[in-house]
Amino acid sequence: MRAFVIHKYSKNEPLQLENVPIPEVGDNDVLVEIHASGLNLLDSKIKTGEFKLILPYKLPLILGHDVAGIITKVGKRVKRFKVGDEIYARPADHRIGTFTEFITINEKDVALKPKNLTMEEAASIPLVALTAWQVLVEKAQVKAGQKVFIQAGSGGVGTIAIQLAKHLGATVATTASTKSFDVLKDLGADYVIDYKNADFEKSLNNYDVALNSQDKQTLEKSLRVLKSGGKLISISGPPTPQFAQEIKAPWFVKIILSLLSSGVRKKAKQLNIDYSFLFMRASGEQLSKITTLIEAGIIRPVVDKVFPFEATNEALSYVESGRTKGKVVISVK
């Protein structure tokens, strides 16, 4: 099968298109013929080696964290799926690799594809929707009447998080360029702030939850919009010692992450704000709940561009440009 592979960490070297064997199917695995794959900034960060401290992958490596396709084979212990099922998934860490034609995934990380989505639309969903779910439902436990600030509303996570937060009954503020205002208000955003010409920390106050996906400066500004007892959850770092403990990182990684996050943790403590870092995890169970919301019309995908499989390098470059509105997808089949 064809696959886009990296042999070393590099910022500038493109993915290499190669022929690799179709993976073997474990007892608890399904073999998926890939129809479409979503791209994420995480793919770029792994490619450059930015995450090798907390995700020590063995090279060569096939990138790709989102998949939609059809099951062609099931392991002998698989109970929830059968050959011919249309599915989507975010494969677990250390089992990624959707920039190819086939992938094996543990059945616990798989969900049936929403019936009302195309393969390309479905492939845009898993990583960003699971991120939004784990931030808003699992970690923040957002309740009706609360106020939620979601940075970069037009991004992949932002477009889904806005819809989920509104479904949970929250008042939602976000940042974007003016050309995205109408789209984000249509998704449910109550307040959209032009990040180019306004300071969000001067416009917002007394918020319950902030979802940070940007740089250190924006992270620290977010502390100022939260009320005492509020929650600042970052998906872009810095990771915390608690996160190191959750992933059972070596002792030296815990020390490094403790130093990296000490500044923001200290400022958050002074303001009585709970700061945490979230690195989303695969979950077929949560994805099935998201499917229900999609089929009910509560959450809808926002796809910016679909590239052909052969143009995967161009698609990744477009994601890295920061110009995307929603998700970028490659059509494999």
Phi and psi restraints in degrees (value plus and minus 20) as a CYANA .aco file:
   2 ARG   PHI    -105.2   -65.2
   2 ARG   PSI     123.9   163.9
   3 ALA   PHI    -172.1  -132.1
   3 ALA   PSI     128.5   168.5
   4 PHE   PHI    -114.9   -74.9
   4 PHE   PSI     101.1   141.1
   5 VAL   PHI    -144.1  -104.1
   5 VAL   PSI     126.7   166.7
   6 ILE   PHI    -132.9   -92.9
   6 ILE   PSI     121.1   161.1
   7 HIS   PHI    -127.0   -87.0
   7 HIS   PSI     -34.9     5.1
   8 LYS   PHI    -174.7  -134.7
   8 LYS   PSI     137.9   177.9
   9 TYR   PHI     -91.1   -51.1
   9 TYR   PSI     111.3   151.3
  10 SER   PHI    -180.9  -140.9
  10 SER   PSI     122.3   162.3
  11 LYS   PHI    -103.2   -63.2
  11 LYS   PSI     -56.3   -16.3
  12 ASN   PHI    -124.4   -84.4
  12 ASN   PSI     -42.4    -2.4
  13 GLU   PHI     -94.1   -54.1
  13 GLU   PSI     110.3   150.3
  14 PRO   PHI     -93.5   -53.5
  14 PRO   PSI     144.4   184.4
  15 LEU   PHI     -85.2   -45.2
  15 LEU   PSI     124.9   164.9
  16 GLN   PHI    -121.8   -81.8
  16 GLN   PSI     106.0   146.0
  17 LEU   PHI    -102.7   -62.7
  17 LEU   PSI      98.7   138.7
  18 GLU   PHI    -157.7  -117.7
  18 GLU   PSI     146.0   186.0
  19 ASN   PHI    -116.2   -76.2
  19 ASN   PSI     107.1   147.1
  20 VAL   PHI    -152.1  -112.1
  20 VAL   PSI     140.1   180.1
  21 PRO   PHI     -88.7   -48.7
  21 PRO   PSI     129.1   169.1
  22 ILE   PHI     -86.2   -46.2
  22 ILE   PSI     111.8   151.8
  23 PRO   PHI     -86.1   -46.1
  23 PRO   PSI     131.1   171.1
  24 GLU   PHI     -97.6   -57.6
  24 GLU   PSI     128.7   168.7
  25 VAL   PHI    -116.0   -76.0
  25 VAL   PSI      99.3   139.3
  26 GLY   PHI     -96.5   -56.5
  26 GLY   PSI     150.2   190.2
  27 ASP   PHI     -78.6   -38.6
  27 ASP   PSI     -53.8   -13.8
  28 ASN   PHI    -124.6   -84.6
  28 ASN   PSI      -6.3    33.7
  29 ASP   PHI    -123.3   -83.3
  29 ASP   PSI     138.2   178.2
  30 VAL   PHI    -137.4   -97.4
  30 VAL   PSI     123.2   163.2
  31 LEU   PHI    -116.2   -76.2
  31 LEU   PSI     103.2   143.2
  32 VAL   PHI    -131.4   -91.4
  32 VAL   PSI     106.0   146.0
  33 GLU   PHI    -101.6   -61.6
  33 GLU   PSI      95.3   135.3
  34 ILE   PHI     -98.1   -58.1
  34 ILE   PSI     107.7   147.7
  35 HIS   PHI    -120.0   -80.0
  35 HIS   PSI     -53.6   -13.6
  36 ALA   PHI    -174.6  -134.6
  36 ALA   PSI     130.8   170.8
  37 SER   PHI    -152.8  -112.8
  37 SER   PSI     117.9   157.9
  38 GLY   PHI    -109.9   -69.9
  38 GLY   PSI     129.9   169.9
  39 LEU   PHI    -128.9   -88.9
  39 LEU   PSI     126.7   166.7
  40 ASN   PHI    -157.7  -117.7
  40 ASN   PSI     135.7   175.7
  41 LEU   PHI     -79.6   -39.6
  41 LEU   PSI     -46.7    -6.7
  42 LEU   PHI     -77.4   -37.4
  42 LEU   PSI     -56.5   -16.5
  43 ASP   PHI     -80.3   -40.3
  43 ASP   PSI     -62.3   -22.3
  44 SER   PHI     -86.2   -46.2
  44 SER   PSI     -61.0   -21.0
  45 LYS   PHI     -86.8   -46.8
  45 LYS   PSI     -56.5   -16.5
  46 ILE   PHI     -88.5   -48.5
  46 ILE   PSI     -60.5   -20.5
  47 LYS   PHI     -78.8   -38.8
  47 LYS   PSI     -59.1   -19.1
  48 THR   PHI    -103.0   -63.0
  48 THR   PSI     -30.2     9.8
  49 GLY   PHI      71.7   111.7
  49 GLY   PSI     -14.2    25.8
  50 GLU   PHI     -82.7   -42.7
  50 GLU   PSI     -48.0    -8.0
  51 PHE   PHI    -126.0   -86.0
  51 PHE   PSI      -8.7    31.3
  52 LYS   PHI     -87.3   -47.3
  52 LYS   PSI     -38.3     1.7
  53 LEU   PHI     -89.3   -49.3
  53 LEU   PSI     -59.2   -19.2
  54 ILE   PHI    -124.8   -84.8
  54 ILE   PSI     -34.1     5.9
  55 LEU   PHI    -150.5  -110.5
  55 LEU   PSI      59.1    99.1
  56 PRO   PHI     -98.7   -58.7
  56 PRO   PSI      61.3   101.3
  57 TYR   PHI     -95.0   -55.0
  57 TYR   PSI     129.8   169.8
  58 LYS   PHI    -108.2   -68.2
  58 LYS   PSI     114.9   154.9
  59 LEU   PHI    -120.2   -80.2
  59 LEU   PSI     130.9   170.9
  60 PRO   PHI     -89.9   -49.9
  60 PRO   PSI     138.9   178.9
  61 LEU   PHI    -161.3  -121.3
  61 LEU   PSI     116.7   156.7
  62 ILE   PHI    -114.0   -74.0
  62 ILE   PSI     105.3   145.3
  63 LEU   PHI    -104.0   -64.0
  63 LEU   PSI     155.5   195.5
  64 GLY   PHI      96.3   136.3
  64 GLY   PSI     103.0   143.0
  65 HIS   PHI    -137.6   -97.6
  65 HIS   PSI     -23.0    17.0
  66 ASP   PHI    -148.1  -108.1
  66 ASP   PSI     118.9   158.9
  67 VAL   PHI    -167.6  -127.6
  67 VAL   PSI     125.0   165.0
  68 ALA   PHI    -155.5  -115.5
  68 ALA   PSI     116.5   156.5
  69 GLY   PHI    -196.4  -156.4
  69 GLY   PSI    -182.3  -142.3
  70 ILE   PHI    -142.7  -102.7
  70 ILE   PSI     114.4   154.4
  71 ILE   PHI     -92.4   -52.4
  71 ILE   PSI     107.7   147.7
  72 THR   PHI    -131.3   -91.3
  72 THR   PSI     -32.7     7.3
  73 LYS   PHI    -180.2  -140.2
  73 LYS   PSI     125.7   165.7
  74 VAL   PHI    -147.6  -107.6
  74 VAL   PSI     127.3   167.3
  75 GLY   PHI     -90.4   -50.4
  75 GLY   PSI     141.9   181.9
  76 LYS   PHI     -87.9   -47.9
  76 LYS   PSI     -38.2     1.8
  77 ARG   PHI    -120.8   -80.8
  77 ARG   PSI     -19.4    20.6
  78 VAL   PHI     -91.1   -51.1
  78 VAL   PSI     111.0   151.0
  79 LYS   PHI    -138.4   -98.4
  79 LYS   PSI     -45.9    -5.9
  80 ARG   PHI    -111.8   -71.8
  80 ARG   PSI     -34.4     5.6
  81 PHE   PHI    -154.1  -114.1
  81 PHE   PSI     139.5   179.5
  82 LYS   PHI    -156.9  -116.9
  82 LYS   PSI     144.1   184.1
  83 VAL   PHI     -78.1   -38.1
  83 VAL   PSI     114.0   154.0
  84 GLY   PHI      80.4   120.4
  84 GLY   PSI     -34.1     5.9
  85 ASP   PHI     -85.4   -45.4
  85 ASP   PSI     116.2   156.2
  86 GLU   PHI    -109.0   -69.0
  86 GLU   PSI     103.6   143.6
  87 ILE   PHI    -151.6  -111.6
  87 ILE   PSI     148.4   188.4
  88 TYR   PHI    -162.9  -122.9
  88 TYR   PSI     140.1   180.1
  89 ALA   PHI    -187.3  -147.3
  89 ALA   PSI     139.8   179.8
  90 ARG   PHI    -133.1   -93.1
  90 ARG   PSI      81.8   121.8
  91 PRO   PHI     -77.5   -37.5
  91 PRO   PSI     130.9   170.9
  92 ALA   PHI     -85.1   -45.1
  92 ALA   PSI     136.9   176.9
  93 ASP   PHI     -74.6   -34.6
  93 ASP   PSI     124.3   164.3
  94 HIS   PHI      51.2    91.2
  94 HIS   PSI     -15.7    24.3
  95 ARG   PHI    -151.4  -111.4
  95 ARG   PSI       0.2    40.2
  96 ILE   PHI     -90.7   -50.7
  96 ILE   PSI     158.8   198.8
  97 GLY   PHI     110.1   150.1
  97 GLY   PSI      41.0    81.0
  98 THR   PHI    -120.9   -80.9
  98 THR   PSI     -20.0    20.0
  99 PHE   PHI    -105.9   -65.9
  99 PHE   PSI      39.8    79.8
 100 THR   PHI    -180.3  -140.3
 100 THR   PSI    -187.3  -147.3
 101 GLU   PHI    -123.8   -83.8
 101 GLU   PSI     -42.4    -2.4
 102 PHE   PHI    -161.2  -121.2
 102 PHE   PSI     129.3   169.3
 103 ILE   PHI    -169.5  -129.5
 103 ILE   PSI     125.6   165.6
 104 THR   PHI    -119.6   -79.6
 104 THR   PSI     118.1   158.1
 105 ILE   PHI    -155.7  -115.7
 105 ILE   PSI     119.6   159.6
 106 ASN   PHI     -83.2   -43.2
 106 ASN   PSI     115.6   155.6
 107 GLU   PHI     -79.3   -39.3
 107 GLU   PSI     -44.9    -4.9
 108 LYS   PHI     -89.8   -49.8
 108 LYS   PSI     -34.8     5.2
 109 ASP   PHI    -119.8   -79.8
 109 ASP   PSI     -14.2    25.8
 110 VAL   PHI    -131.1   -91.1
 110 VAL   PSI     128.5   168.5
 111 ALA   PHI    -157.3  -117.3
 111 ALA   PSI     133.7   173.7
 112 LEU   PHI     -85.1   -45.1
 112 LEU   PSI     118.3   158.3
 113 LYS   PHI     -85.2   -45.2
 113 LYS   PSI     117.7   157.7
 114 PRO   PHI     -75.5   -35.5
 114 PRO   PSI     113.3   153.3
 115 LYS   PHI     -85.9   -45.9
 115 LYS   PSI     -44.6    -4.6
 116 ASN   PHI    -113.6   -73.6
 116 ASN   PSI     -10.4    29.6
 117 LEU   PHI    -135.6   -95.6
 117 LEU   PSI     128.1   168.1
 118 THR   PHI     -94.3   -54.3
 118 THR   PSI     149.2   189.2
 119 MET   PHI     -80.4   -40.4
 119 MET   PSI     -60.7   -20.7
 120 GLU   PHI     -86.4   -46.4
 120 GLU   PSI     -61.7   -21.7
 121 GLU   PHI     -83.9   -43.9
 121 GLU   PSI     -63.3   -23.3
 122 ALA   PHI     -83.8   -43.8
 122 ALA   PSI     -58.4   -18.4
 123 ALA   PHI     -86.5   -46.5
 123 ALA   PSI     -37.6     2.4
 124 SER   PHI    -101.5   -61.5
 124 SER   PSI     -30.6     9.4
 125 ILE   PHI    -111.4   -71.4
 125 ILE   PSI     -69.8   -29.8
 126 PRO   PHI     -72.9   -32.9
 126 PRO   PSI     -78.0   -38.0
 127 LEU   PHI     -82.5   -42.5
 127 LEU   PSI     -66.7   -26.7
 128 VAL   PHI     -91.7   -51.7
 128 VAL   PSI     -56.1   -16.1
 129 ALA   PHI     -91.2   -51.2
 129 ALA   PSI     -60.2   -20.2
 130 LEU   PHI     -85.3   -45.3
 130 LEU   PSI     -56.7   -16.7
 131 THR   PHI     -80.8   -40.8
 131 THR   PSI     -70.1   -30.1
 132 ALA   PHI     -80.8   -40.8
 132 ALA   PSI     -61.8   -21.8
 133 TRP   PHI     -83.2   -43.2
 133 TRP   PSI     -66.9   -26.9
 134 GLN   PHI     -90.6   -50.6
 134 GLN   PSI     -47.5    -7.5
 135 VAL   PHI     -95.2   -55.2
 135 VAL   PSI     -73.3   -33.3
 136 LEU   PHI    -104.5   -64.5
 136 LEU   PSI     -61.2   -21.2
 137 VAL   PHI    -108.8   -68.8
 137 VAL   PSI     -70.9   -30.9
 138 GLU   PHI     -99.1   -59.1
 138 GLU   PSI     -70.9   -30.9
 139 LYS   PHI    -107.1   -67.1
 139 LYS   PSI     -71.3   -31.3
 140 ALA   PHI    -102.8   -62.8
 140 ALA   PSI     -43.9    -3.9
 141 GLN   PHI      30.2    70.2
 141 GLN   PSI      33.6    73.6
 142 VAL   PHI     -81.1   -41.1
 142 VAL   PSI     115.8   155.8
 143 LYS   PHI    -140.2  -100.2
 143 LYS   PSI     139.4   179.4
 144 ALA   PHI     -77.5   -37.5
 144 ALA   PSI     116.2   156.2
 145 GLY   PHI      74.6   114.6
 145 GLY   PSI     -31.8     8.2
 146 GLN   PHI    -100.5   -60.5
 146 GLN   PSI     145.4   185.4
 147 LYS   PHI    -133.4   -93.4
 147 LYS   PSI     109.1   149.1
 148 VAL   PHI    -144.1  -104.1
 148 VAL   PSI     110.0   150.0
 149 PHE   PHI    -126.3   -86.3
 149 PHE   PSI     101.4   141.4
 150 ILE   PHI    -138.2   -98.2
 150 ILE   PSI      93.9   133.9
 151 GLN   PHI     -92.4   -52.4
 151 GLN   PSI     134.7   174.7
 152 ALA   PHI      30.9    70.9
 152 ALA   PSI      41.3    81.3
 153 GLY   PHI     -80.8   -40.8
 153 GLY   PSI     -45.1    -5.1
 154 SER   PHI    -106.8   -66.8
 154 SER   PSI     -22.9    17.1
 155 GLY   PHI     -97.2   -57.2
 155 GLY   PSI     157.6   197.6
 156 GLY   PHI     -79.6   -39.6
 156 GLY   PSI     -70.0   -30.0
 157 VAL   PHI     -88.0   -48.0
 157 VAL   PSI     -63.1   -23.1
 158 GLY   PHI     -77.9   -37.9
 158 GLY   PSI     -65.5   -25.5
 159 THR   PHI     -83.5   -43.5
 159 THR   PSI     -55.2   -15.2
 160 ILE   PHI     -99.7   -59.7
 160 ILE   PSI     -61.6   -21.6
 161 ALA   PHI     -81.6   -41.6
 161 ALA   PSI     -58.6   -18.6
 162 ILE   PHI     -79.4   -39.4
 162 ILE   PSI     -67.4   -27.4
 163 GLN   PHI     -85.3   -45.3
 163 GLN   PSI     -60.6   -20.6
 164 LEU   PHI     -88.4   -48.4
 164 LEU   PSI     -62.2   -22.2
 165 ALA   PHI     -82.4   -42.4
 165 ALA   PSI     -60.4   -20.4
 166 LYS   PHI     -85.0   -45.0
 166 LYS   PSI     -60.2   -20.2
 167 HIS   PHI     -81.0   -41.0
 167 HIS   PSI     -54.0   -14.0
 168 LEU   PHI     -98.1   -58.1
 168 LEU   PSI     -26.1    13.9
 169 GLY   PHI      75.8   115.8
 169 GLY   PSI      -4.8    35.2
 170 ALA   PHI    -108.6   -68.6
 170 ALA   PSI     136.4   176.4
 171 THR   PHI    -105.1   -65.1
 171 THR   PSI     110.6   150.6
 172 VAL   PHI    -140.0  -100.0
 172 VAL   PSI     107.9   147.9
 173 ALA   PHI    -135.2   -95.2
 173 ALA   PSI     129.4   169.4
 174 THR   PHI    -170.9  -130.9
 174 THR   PSI     150.7   190.7
 175 THR   PHI    -137.9   -97.9
 175 THR   PSI     128.1   168.1
 176 ALA   PHI    -192.4  -152.4
 176 ALA   PSI     152.9   192.9
 177 SER   PHI    -102.1   -62.1
 177 SER   PSI     138.1   178.1
 178 THR   PHI     -79.3   -39.3
 178 THR   PSI     -50.0   -10.0
 179 LYS   PHI     -88.4   -48.4
 179 LYS   PSI     -33.6     6.4
 180 SER   PHI    -119.0   -79.0
 180 SER   PSI     -23.2    16.8
 181 PHE   PHI     -75.6   -35.6
 181 PHE   PSI     -69.7   -29.7
 182 ASP   PHI     -82.2   -42.2
 182 ASP   PSI     -62.9   -22.9
 183 VAL   PHI     -82.2   -42.2
 183 VAL   PSI     -64.8   -24.8
 184 LEU   PHI     -90.3   -50.3
 184 LEU   PSI     -55.2   -15.2
 185 LYS   PHI     -88.0   -48.0
 185 LYS   PSI     -54.0   -14.0
 186 ASP   PHI     -86.9   -46.9
 186 ASP   PSI     -50.7   -10.7
 187 LEU   PHI     -96.8   -56.8
 187 LEU   PSI     -36.3     3.7
 188 GLY   PHI     105.8   145.8
 188 GLY   PSI     -22.5    17.5
 189 ALA   PHI     -83.5   -43.5
 189 ALA   PSI     112.5   152.5
 190 ASP   PHI    -104.5   -64.5
 190 ASP   PSI     -57.2   -17.2
 191 TYR   PHI    -152.3  -112.3
 191 TYR   PSI     106.3   146.3
 192 VAL   PHI    -140.8  -100.8
 192 VAL   PSI     103.8   143.8
 193 ILE   PHI    -128.7   -88.7
 193 ILE   PSI     110.2   150.2
 194 ASP   PHI     -91.7   -51.7
 194 ASP   PSI      85.6   125.6
 195 TYR   PHI     -87.5   -47.5
 195 TYR   PSI     -37.6     2.4
 196 LYS   PHI    -100.6   -60.6
 196 LYS   PSI     -46.6    -6.6
 197 ASN   PHI    -147.2  -107.2
 197 ASN   PSI     -15.9    24.1
 198 ALA   PHI    -163.9  -123.9
 198 ALA   PSI     130.5   170.5
 199 ASP   PHI    -116.8   -76.8
 199 ASP   PSI      93.7   133.7
 200 PHE   PHI     -82.3   -42.3
 200 PHE   PSI     -49.8    -9.8
 201 GLU   PHI     -91.3   -51.3
 201 GLU   PSI     -34.7     5.3
 202 LYS   PHI    -111.2   -71.2
 202 LYS   PSI     -38.1     1.9
 203 SER   PHI    -117.0   -77.0
 203 SER   PSI     -43.6    -3.6
 204 LEU   PHI    -136.6   -96.6
 204 LEU   PSI     127.0   167.0
 205 ASN   PHI    -178.7  -138.7
 205 ASN   PSI     138.5   178.5
 206 ASN   PHI      44.1    84.1
 206 ASN   PSI      14.5    54.5
 207 TYR   PHI    -104.8   -64.8
 207 TYR   PSI     131.6   171.6
 208 ASP   PHI    -106.5   -66.5
 208 ASP   PSI     -56.7   -16.7
 209 VAL   PHI    -160.4  -120.4
 209 VAL   PSI     120.5   160.5
 210 ALA   PHI    -149.6  -109.6
 210 ALA   PSI     111.6   151.6
 211 LEU   PHI    -123.8   -83.8
 211 LEU   PSI      90.6   130.6
 212 ASN   PHI    -115.7   -75.7
 212 ASN   PSI     109.7   149.7
 213 SER   PHI    -152.3  -112.3
 213 SER   PSI      -7.5    32.5
 214 GLN   PHI    -135.4   -95.4
 214 GLN   PSI    -173.7  -133.7
 215 ASP   PHI    -104.1   -64.1
 215 ASP   PSI     159.1   199.1
 216 LYS   PHI     -80.7   -40.7
 216 LYS   PSI     -60.8   -20.8
 217 GLN   PHI     -82.3   -42.3
 217 GLN   PSI     -64.2   -24.2
 218 THR   PHI     -86.7   -46.7
 218 THR   PSI     -56.5   -16.5
 219 LEU   PHI     -78.5   -38.5
 219 LEU   PSI     -67.3   -27.3
 220 GLU   PHI     -90.1   -50.1
 220 GLU   PSI     -52.9   -12.9
 221 LYS   PHI     -83.6   -43.6
 221 LYS   PSI     -54.0   -14.0
 222 SER   PHI     -84.0   -44.0
 222 SER   PSI     -48.5    -8.5
 223 LEU   PHI     -78.8   -38.8
 223 LEU   PSI     -51.4   -11.4
 224 ARG   PHI     -97.0   -57.0
 224 ARG   PSI     -35.8     4.2
 225 VAL   PHI    -113.5   -73.5
 225 VAL   PSI     -27.9    12.1
 226 LEU   PHI    -112.4   -72.4
 226 LEU   PSI     128.1   168.1
 227 LYS   PHI    -104.0   -64.0
 227 LYS   PSI     144.8   184.8
 228 SER   PHI     -78.1   -38.1
 228 SER   PSI     110.7   150.7
 229 GLY   PHI      70.2   110.2
 229 GLY   PSI     -20.7    19.3
 230 GLY   PHI     -94.0   -54.0
 230 GLY   PSI     152.6   192.6
 231 LYS   PHI    -143.5  -103.5
 231 LYS   PSI     106.1   146.1
 232 LEU   PHI    -129.6   -89.6
 232 LEU   PSI      94.1   134.1
 233 ILE   PHI    -136.4   -96.4
 233 ILE   PSI     101.2   141.2
 234 SER   PHI    -128.3   -88.3
 234 SER   PSI     116.0   156.0
 235 ILE   PHI    -128.5   -88.5
 235 ILE   PSI     -16.5    23.5
 236 SER   PHI    -139.8   -99.8
 236 SER   PSI     -12.9    27.1
 237 GLY   PHI      80.1   120.1
 237 GLY   PSI     153.8   193.8
 238 PRO   PHI     -99.6   -59.6
 238 PRO   PSI     124.4   164.4
 239 PRO   PHI     -84.1   -44.1
 239 PRO   PSI     135.9   175.9
 240 THR   PHI    -128.5   -88.5
 240 THR   PSI     145.5   185.5
 241 PRO   PHI     -78.8   -38.8
 241 PRO   PSI     -54.3   -14.3
 242 GLN   PHI     -82.3   -42.3
 242 GLN   PSI     -60.7   -20.7
 243 PHE   PHI     -83.5   -43.5
 243 PHE   PSI     -62.0   -22.0
 244 ALA   PHI     -78.1   -38.1
 244 ALA   PSI     -58.1   -18.1
 245 GLN   PHI     -87.8   -47.8
 245 GLN   PSI     -60.1   -20.1
 246 GLU   PHI     -82.3   -42.3
 246 GLU   PSI     -57.6   -17.6
 247 ILE   PHI    -112.5   -72.5
 247 ILE   PSI     -14.8    25.2
 248 LYS   PHI      35.4    75.4
 248 LYS   PSI      27.7    67.7
 249 ALA   PHI     -92.4   -52.4
 249 ALA   PSI     135.8   175.8
 250 PRO   PHI     -80.7   -40.7
 250 PRO   PSI     140.4   180.4
 251 TRP   PHI     -78.2   -38.2
 251 TRP   PSI     -57.5   -17.5
 252 PHE   PHI     -90.5   -50.5
 252 PHE   PSI     -48.8    -8.8
 253 VAL   PHI     -88.8   -48.8
 253 VAL   PSI     -59.6   -19.6
 254 LYS   PHI     -79.3   -39.3
 254 LYS   PSI     -61.4   -21.4
 255 ILE   PHI     -85.3   -45.3
 255 ILE   PSI     -64.6   -24.6
 256 ILE   PHI     -82.1   -42.1
 256 ILE   PSI     -65.8   -25.8
 257 LEU   PHI     -88.1   -48.1
 257 LEU   PSI     -53.2   -13.2
 258 SER   PHI     -82.7   -42.7
 258 SER   PSI     -62.3   -22.3
 259 LEU   PHI     -88.6   -48.6
 259 LEU   PSI     -62.1   -22.1
 260 LEU   PHI     -82.7   -42.7
 260 LEU   PSI     -54.3   -14.3
 261 SER   PHI    -121.9   -81.9
 261 SER   PSI     -18.9    21.1
 262 SER   PHI     -80.4   -40.4
 262 SER   PSI     -59.3   -19.3
 263 GLY   PHI     -82.2   -42.2
 263 GLY   PSI     -72.7   -32.7
 264 VAL   PHI     -90.0   -50.0
 264 VAL   PSI     -54.4   -14.4
 265 ARG   PHI     -85.2   -45.2
 265 ARG   PSI     -57.6   -17.6
 266 LYS   PHI     -86.6   -46.6
 266 LYS   PSI     -65.7   -25.7
 267 LYS   PHI     -84.3   -44.3
 267 LYS   PSI     -59.6   -19.6
 268 ALA   PHI     -84.3   -44.3
 268 ALA   PSI     -61.2   -21.2
 269 LYS   PHI     -83.3   -43.3
 269 LYS   PSI     -59.6   -19.6
 270 GLN   PHI     -82.7   -42.7
 270 GLN   PSI     -51.2   -11.2
 271 LEU   PHI    -115.9   -75.9
 271 LEU   PSI     -14.4    25.6
 272 ASN   PHI      37.5    77.5
 272 ASN   PSI      26.0    66.0
 273 ILE   PHI    -136.5   -96.5
 273 ILE   PSI     118.3   158.3
 274 ASP   PHI    -107.5   -67.5
 274 ASP   PSI      91.5   131.5
 275 TYR   PHI    -120.7   -80.7
 275 TYR   PSI     113.8   153.8
 276 SER   PHI    -166.9  -126.9
 276 SER   PSI     137.8   177.8
 277 PHE   PHI    -131.5   -91.5
 277 PHE   PSI     117.2   157.2
 278 LEU   PHI    -142.0  -102.0
 278 LEU   PSI     104.7   144.7
 279 PHE   PHI    -133.2   -93.2
 279 PHE   PSI      88.6   128.6
 280 MET   PHI     -80.0   -40.0
 280 MET   PSI     134.0   174.0
 281 ARG   PHI    -142.7  -102.7
 281 ARG   PSI     137.5   177.5
 282 ALA   PHI     -88.1   -48.1
 282 ALA   PSI     124.8   164.8
 283 SER   PHI    -184.2  -144.2
 283 SER   PSI      86.0   126.0
 284 GLY   PHI     -86.0   -46.0
 284 GLY   PSI     -52.4   -12.4
 285 GLU   PHI     -83.8   -43.8
 285 GLU   PSI     -68.1   -28.1
 286 GLN   PHI     -86.3   -46.3
 286 GLN   PSI     -57.4   -17.4
 287 LEU   PHI     -85.0   -45.0
 287 LEU   PSI     -53.1   -13.1
 288 SER   PHI     -85.4   -45.4
 288 SER   PSI     -56.5   -16.5
 289 LYS   PHI     -86.8   -46.8
 289 LYS   PSI     -57.4   -17.4
 290 ILE   PHI     -86.3   -46.3
 290 ILE   PSI     -57.6   -17.6
 291 THR   PHI     -75.7   -35.7
 291 THR   PSI     -63.8   -23.8
 292 THR   PHI     -78.9   -38.9
 292 THR   PSI     -61.9   -21.9
 293 LEU   PHI     -88.0   -48.0
 293 LEU   PSI     -57.0   -17.0
 294 ILE   PHI     -87.0   -47.0
 294 ILE   PSI     -65.8   -25.8
 295 GLU   PHI     -87.9   -47.9
 295 GLU   PSI     -42.6    -2.6
 296 ALA   PHI    -105.3   -65.3
 296 ALA   PSI     -23.2    16.8
 297 GLY   PHI      60.6   100.6
 297 GLY   PSI      -8.5    31.5
 298 ILE   PHI    -100.6   -60.6
 298 ILE   PSI     -56.6   -16.6
 299 ILE   PHI    -141.2  -101.2
 299 ILE   PSI     114.1   154.1
 300 ARG   PHI    -149.2  -109.2
 300 ARG   PSI     127.8   167.8
 301 PRO   PHI     -93.8   -53.8
 301 PRO   PSI     131.8   171.8
 302 VAL   PHI    -142.5  -102.5
 302 VAL   PSI      85.7   125.7
 303 VAL   PHI    -127.1   -87.1
 303 VAL   PSI     103.2   143.2
 304 ASP   PHI     -99.2   -59.2
 304 ASP   PSI     -80.5   -40.5
 305 LYS   PHI    -162.1  -122.1
 305 LYS   PSI     129.3   169.3
 306 VAL   PHI    -136.2   -96.2
 306 VAL   PSI     103.3   143.3
 307 PHE   PHI    -125.0   -85.0
 307 PHE   PSI     131.3   171.3
 308 PRO   PHI     -89.8   -49.8
 308 PRO   PSI     136.9   176.9
 309 PHE   PHI     -73.2   -33.2
 309 PHE   PSI     -60.9   -20.9
 310 GLU   PHI     -84.3   -44.3
 310 GLU   PSI     -39.3     0.7
 311 ALA   PHI    -120.4   -80.4
 311 ALA   PSI       8.1    48.1
 312 THR   PHI     -79.1   -39.1
 312 THR   PSI     -59.3   -19.3
 313 ASN   PHI     -82.7   -42.7
 313 ASN   PSI     -60.7   -20.7
 314 GLU   PHI     -86.1   -46.1
 314 GLU   PSI     -58.1   -18.1
 315 ALA   PHI     -83.9   -43.9
 315 ALA   PSI     -62.2   -22.2
 316 LEU   PHI     -86.8   -46.8
 316 LEU   PSI     -57.6   -17.6
 317 SER   PHI     -82.8   -42.8
 317 SER   PSI     -58.1   -18.1
 318 TYR   PHI     -85.8   -45.8
 318 TYR   PSI     -60.3   -20.3
 319 VAL   PHI     -81.2   -41.2
 319 VAL   PSI     -62.7   -22.7
 320 GLU   PHI     -87.2   -47.2
 320 GLU   PSI     -41.3    -1.3
 321 SER   PHI     -89.2   -49.2
 321 SER   PSI     -40.8    -0.8
 322 GLY   PHI      58.5    98.5
 322 GLY   PSI      -9.9    30.1
 323 ARG   PHI    -116.4   -76.4
 323 ARG   PSI     -20.2    19.8
 324 THR   PHI     -92.0   -52.0
 324 THR   PSI     127.4   167.4
 325 LYS   PHI    -138.6   -98.6
 325 LYS   PSI      80.0   120.0
 326 GLY   PHI      68.0   108.0
 326 GLY   PSI    -162.0  -122.0
 327 LYS   PHI    -130.2   -90.2
 327 LYS   PSI     134.8   174.8
 328 VAL   PHI    -129.7   -89.7
 328 VAL   PSI     117.1   157.1
 329 VAL   PHI    -151.0  -111.0
 329 VAL   PSI     127.9   167.9
 330 ILE   PHI    -130.3   -90.3
 330 ILE   PSI     115.3   155.3
 331 SER   PHI    -112.3   -72.3
 331 SER   PSI      94.4   134.4
 332 VAL   PHI    -109.0   -69.0
 332 VAL   PSI     -60.4   -20.4
